[in-house]
Amino acid sequence: MEDISLWIENGFSEEEAEEWINYGFSLEDAIEWRDTGLSPKEAKNWLKHKFTPDIASLWLKVTDNPYDAMKWEKEGFSPKEALEWSSFYFPSTAKNWKEYGFTPEEANKWQYYFYPDEAVEWKEYEFNPEEAVLWFEFTDPLSALEWKKYGFTPEDALYWFDSDFTAEEAAEWSENDFTPSESKEWREYKFSPEEAYKWSRYSFNPSTAKSWKDEGFTPEEAMKWKNAEISLKEVKKWKKLNVSVKDAKFFKKLEITPYEAEKWLSLGFSLKDIGYWFNLNVYPDEAKKWLNSGIDLLEAEKWISYDFTFDEAMDWIENSFSPEEANKWSKYAFEAEEAYKWKINGFEEPEEANEWRNVIISPEKAAKLVKAGFTPEKVEELMNKGVDITKSIIK
């Protein structure tokens, strides 16, 4: 049995001395290992892995397991470095982060979101971990930097990204006050942000705007037609006639179709004239005849008010009838020429002429009978008795 008095003199109890001796330590070695704070059993384990007391002391700040210390050493870490990286469970992981140029503090922040090869890219573009993880969901660092350059947050950028916009495109549409969904619809109809902005200002949706644009209209022009409540289909017809919005509104108010308007315009009528004749319910060709005739418009109005066509009126005029006279005679189904014959034979009233005509007597004979004192009724009565009064009276 080894003399333990020297052990006791160096501060070991008898039991401690025996334990150190039992693990094969000399007094000199035990003193060194005791200073590490390890038990004889623990010290033996460190010694078994070829650690000296002073080196073990350094590693004990990192781990109480010599096997773990060996793993750190294997990855090239000193005890001091290992202590700095000790938050990493695996030394190999810490080595990986270190090789990518991260400090322990940086690596600690990035490791919760990224692998080192990913993190180094984001760090290179000056993103912090919390920011980078938001961008990482949908894009790469370079693109994220582009989105940031245009002032987008990750949340906003994601909406645009999901709608297939680049950062530059999104910025242009956003500057024109469009949301991603609105922008996508306008873009599908081949509008630029600037064009879409102009059309949307006038309350056009993309589909309607495209229809007008395809026909060569500017937003301002299209809005004028739209405010006039004229459909694009009809507008196209007016445009072919070179009719302005203002003039088209005039025709629309009169319920004149483009087809009808074309007839009026082709005959050289002004809008004022068209309104005048249309309100008289006269068709273009007929109105043109009246204008070309040189007849005073007020007189023409009278003829038209009595439902005479131009040709009918001319017959009456040629037979020296006024509109009022012609109206009276026509009510008894007299044609102009016939009425004229009765009139020149002294019959001023169509009612009287009609009574004589009903007994089948010509104007000339009727005039003689009147002169002889006969009435239509008396002549009819005699004729019914078989007396041909016209032979006995008229020679």
Secondary structure, DSSP 8 states (H G I E B T S, - for coil): ----HHHHHTT--HHHHHHHHHTT--HHHHHHHHTTT--HHHHHHHHHTT--HHHHHHHTTT-S-HHHHHHHHHTT--HHHHHHTTTSS-HHHHHHHHHTT--HHHHHHHTTT--HHHHHHHHHTT--HHHHHHHHTT--HHHHHHHHHTT--HHHHHHHHHTT--HHHHHHHHHTT--HHHHHHHHHTT--HHHHHHHHHTT--HHHHHHHHHTT--HHHHHHHHHTT--HHHHHHHHHTT--HHHHHHHHHTT--HHHHHHHHHTT--HHHHHHHHHTT--HHHHHHHHHHT--HHHHHHHHHTT--HHHHHHHHHTT--HHHHHHHHHTT--HHHHHHHHHTT---HHHHHHHHHTT--HHHHHHHHHTT--HHHHHHHHHTT--HHHHH--
